[in-house]
Each structure stands twice: as structure tokens, then as C-alpha cells.
Amino acid sequence: MTESKRRSTKTRAADAGAQGFTLPSADKLAAAREKATTRRHVEQQAQAGQVIGIDPAEFATAILDLRLPRLKQEYYRERWSLKGYVKIEGEPLVVGYDRAEVWVKRREDADADAARRRQSIEDMVASGRMHRSALGGRQFTKQALPQRRTEII
Amino acid sequence: MATLNLEAVSRIQRAFVAGLAEDTASYARACQVLNAQAGELQLGSAAVGGLANEITTGTSSVSAANMATKTSTISEEHYAIKHTVPAYKLISSDFALDQAGQKLANAAIQNINKQFYDGLEGLFTAGSHPAKGTGVGEVGANKAFIDSALAYLQTEAGAGNNSNLLTAAFSETALDSAIQALQNYKDQRGLPLNMGMSGSLALVVGPKNRKSAMEVVGSQLSGADMQINTMRGLVNEVISFPLTTDEDDWFLIDTAQSPVGIWIKTAPVVEVRPSDDGLFVHMVAKWTSAFYKKPYEFGIVGSNVA
């Protein structure tokens, strides 16, 4: 066993105190480890731009980078407010963002608005303001395979 | 004694070809333009590959993996713009005849441009993905081309989801999220694609985000900490076009993959000719083009706050 490992925790704490800092307690370190494990697991599953702790099946989100100029921030707040989004209080964690503001609306409302957007596209195509490519044009897709796996001998 | 002022009775007419659309072929900087001469365009994609099996001294066989193919068929679309005016009217405004050709050609090309961007705006629509469905090689029921939870290895071991949909205001961080999404993207067999690293990215924004986009991509330095701007080597085109449905939407497209694009079967042709009876003049622009989507969405990320 090395000299440093033989030294007791109490001695190490005393040494730290002599150097002008205090080491965190064992409980605090264990809690931090627990928290880090959970957070890392969540972050690894989440993609950049995803809000941690919000179920996308329940809420649609809109993310505002708080490093944007103030006027731009106000513009988006106004736009999203008109779209029925409500700002989350506090600072939720958004993967990849230093500081972000998150706005939400219920998924069923977002889906209804998406359907309205499609209807508005259809109306604009009908009135000649948009091209039919906005509705997919004359395109269809077929599948010749799947080929289920077989053994190669 | 009064003198005759000849200048007062003469007339000088100058006509300007004004109101021409600019940057009319910007779509060509955001996608691969196909020029095939055919009645139909078929774009096939195969879900082939995946993670390899290791062969060791103890290996006596290798299991074959599933594969799937998808073919998108795009039918040709014919377009025309036509003006017919009485021939005698053109005598007093002969410049109209001169300008008609140029303006019609310009309008035709801008129509193709708009065809592309309107097509982009439709990619958020549910059910717009050519490979939507719940089977092998498909991405999930009623999926949009730009959507969250687009399945790979569906029904198989290792199944997971890609997402090429962001819901963020355009910013440097948001753009970085989009690049990360392209890098993390997995193909239909679950292999990471690491797209966007070859310097072939095109960023498409509306006019409101043009300035920010050009600054984020073009600046020498990045952020308040003045680090080098890593976007410069990755995004080589910033394209701004007035989007119709939502000016805040934005797209990042890997042009090397070009999951969407324009097929031009017949380039615009402009004709100006008199009618059979000589009473009218027909001015016509005509062309054949279509917006295409490849069967899979690899190579595009979009942001839309619904």
C-alpha cells in the first residue's frame, strides 16, 4: 500500500484545510456520482437540441438560445406566444445549449396546428401561391424487398 | 422672335427590364439537379449494410442480415406561362416584345426555384416520407420526411430512432445541433453515417434569418470567447429565400447526399410568335421539372416550430 493510501480521510481533510480548501463529504460525493450517472444516461440518449425532462409525446417544444441578440429573443417570444406556446419557468437543460429558454404546448394542440399548416398549404397550392411540390408533387414509393435474412452457406 | 424648341416636341423612350428575380437558380446550390430525359424518374435506395460480424477461428457461418429496397417514382410535371396580347397594342409599346423573352425566361427559372423551396416547406407534413410504414426498411407510420423518431432497423434487433427535426430558433447553437444530428445519423441498418463532415452543407433560411446565418457561417471568429469558427469549413452555402408558410423555418442540407432536389427534364424555352391570323402575339415559356425526394431522408435536418 502506498504512503498516500495509508493516510486516513481525517488526515487528508486536515491537509486540505491547511491548503485553504475543504473537500466535499463522502455523502456529497456519492450524491454527485448518483446524479451524474442519471444525467449522463439521459444525455446520452438525448440528441443535441433536445430538452431533458420533457416527454415529446406530451409536449411540443420551442427552444430559444439566450445568446441571441435581445431583439431577436423578443421576436421569437412574440411569435411563439401567438402560436400558443407558453414559456417554462426556470432553466431547463437543453442538450448543447449554454443557456436556453424553452416554450411548450400540448402535443395534441401542436398536432392540430400542424394539420392546420397542411390545410393552409393545400389552400395556397389551390390558389396558386405555392407550388404543388409542397404537397409532395406526383411522387409515389414502392418497396420491392424486404428480403428477410437467410443463411449464407 | 419665337424659336421652335425641337426638344419640346421630341420624345425619347427608354425601357428597362426591371423586376427581374435574382439568384434564381439558388436551388442548384442546395441539391443535386437531375437532368434525365424520361417520362418518369425512379430513385432507388437500398437499406443494405450495417455492423459487420467478426469472423474468428471458431466461426463456421455468418448470419445474413435483412435488406430492403425502396423506389420513389416521380412523374414529369409540365409547366407553362402564357400571355396573349393584340398585335396592334405592341406597336405603341414595342419594348414589351423585347422584354417579354427575358422576363419570361427569368420567371420560368424562378418558378423552378420556388418549386424547390415550396417542396422543402412541405417536408414537415405528416405522411410526407416516402418510406413511411411499419415494416422492415421503413421509418414508422405516417412519418414526415423531417420528423422525430424516424425508425431504423424497425422490427429488428438494434432498432432505434433518428431525428432530423429541430424546434429551435436559428442560432449558432441551433446550427451546431443540426450538424450534430447529421453526424449522429444512422442508416437503415444502424450504421453511423457521420454526415456533414465533407464541407458540402447548404444552409437555407428565410430573409429574417439571412443576416444571422451569414454571420454565423462567415465570421472568422465564433461566440463571445472568440474561438475559431468551425462552421466555415462545414457549411459552404448560405441560401436565403422568402419561405411561404413560416419564415422562421430553416434547413441544413448535405448536398453530397441530396435527399431532395430538382429534376429538370426540359429546360425552360421561351417563344414569342404571332397567332395564325396575325391579330395576336403569343408569348410562352414552357418547361418540365419536378421536385424529388429520395426514399430516405439521409442528409437533411429542418427546424420548425409548429
Interface residues (C-beta under 8 A of the other chain):
Chain A: Q47 A48 G49 P56 A60 T61 A62 I63 L64 D65 R67 L68 K72 Y75 Y76 R79 W80 K83 Y85 V95 G96 Y97 D98 A100 A110 D111 D113 A114 A115 R117 R118 S120 I121 M124 R129 M130 H131 R132 S133 A134 L135 G136 G137 R138 Q139 F140 T141 K142 Q143 A144 L145 P146 Q147 R148 R149 T150 E151 I152 I153
Chain B: A46 S61 V62 S63 A64 A65 N66 M67 A68 T69 K70 T71 S72 T73 I74 S75 E77 N111 K114 Q115 F116 D118 G119 E121 G122 F124 T125 A126 S128 P130 A131 G133 G135 V136 G137 E138 S148 S163 L166 T167 A168 A169 S171 E172 T173 A174 D176 S177 A178 Q180 A181 N184 K208 S212 G223 A224 T244 T245 D246 D248 A290 F291 Y292 K293 P295 V305 A306
